[in-house]
């Protein structure tokens, strides 16, 4: 799903928190992601989350670039971040 469907209402990126928590040992929704399309930097929780049959697509809230795609298969997780330049996770205090 590279283009959003008009009949699907997006949620914010926080809706992907449970799925991301299965893959990462921390709350990734607080991490900053840099969009490869427009260069904006925002918390993953600010991205637009689209649940699709194969998993999840998170899109930049600024330009709608797909910054993260995630799917969970019987053999493991697939994470595609080609729409992102960077992902920054702050060290615990």
C-alpha positions in Angstrom: 0.0 0.0 0.0 2.0 2.9 -1.2 -0.9 5.3 -1.8 -3.6 5.9 0.8 -7.0 4.7 0.0 -9.8 7.3 0.2 -12.1 4.8 2.1 -9.6 4.2 4.9 -9.3 6.7 7.7 -5.8 6.9 9.1 -5.0 6.9 12.8 -2.0 8.5 14.2 1.3 6.6 14.4 0.6 5.8 18.1 -1.8 3.1 16.9 1.2 1.1 15.7 2.7 1.1 19.1 1.6 -2.4 20.0 2.9 -3.9 16.8 6.2 -2.0 17.0 6.6 -3.0 20.7 6.6 -6.6 19.6 9.7 -5.9 17.5 11.5 -3.4 19.6 12.2 -3.5 23.3 11.2 0.1 23.8 8.5 2.5 22.9 9.5 3.4 19.4 6.6 5.8 18.9 8.6 8.4 20.9 11.6 8.0 18.5 12.2 10.7 15.9 12.1 9.7 12.3 13.4 11.9 9.5 11.3 11.7 6.3 13.1 10.9 3.2 10.6 12.8 1.1 10.5 16.2 2.8 13.2 16.0 5.5 10.8 16.8 8.3 11.7 15.3 11.7 8.9 14.1 14.0 8.1 11.5 16.5 6.8 8.2 15.0 3.7 8.8 17.1 2.9 11.8 14.9 3.0 9.8 11.7 -0.3 8.6 10.0 -0.9 4.9 10.6 -2.7 2.8 8.0 -3.5 -0.8 8.9 -3.5 -3.0 5.8 -4.0 -6.7 5.3 -0.2 -7.4 5.3 0.6 -5.2 8.3 1.1 -1.5 8.8 2.2 1.6 6.8 3.2 4.8 8.6 3.2 7.9 6.5 4.8 11.3 7.1 2.2 13.7 8.5 3.8 16.5 6.5 4.1 15.1 3.0 2.5 11.6 3.1 5.7 9.7 2.2 5.5 6.1 3.4 8.4 6.2 6.0 7.9 2.8 7.6 6.2 -0.5 6.5 5.9 -3.3 9.0 4.5 -6.8 8.6 4.5 -9.8 10.9 4.6 -13.2 9.3 4.7 -16.7 10.8 8.5 -16.7 10.4 9.2 -13.2 11.8 8.9 -9.5 11.2 9.7 -7.5 8.1 10.6 -3.8 8.5 11.0 -1.5 5.5 12.2 2.0 6.2 13.3 3.1 2.8 11.1 6.2 3.1 13.0 7.4 6.1 16.5 9.0 6.3 17.1 8.3 10.0 15.5 6.9 13.1 16.7 8.4 16.4 16.0 6.8 19.8 17.0 8.8 22.8 19.0 7.0 25.5 17.0 6.3 28.7 17.5 8.9 31.4 
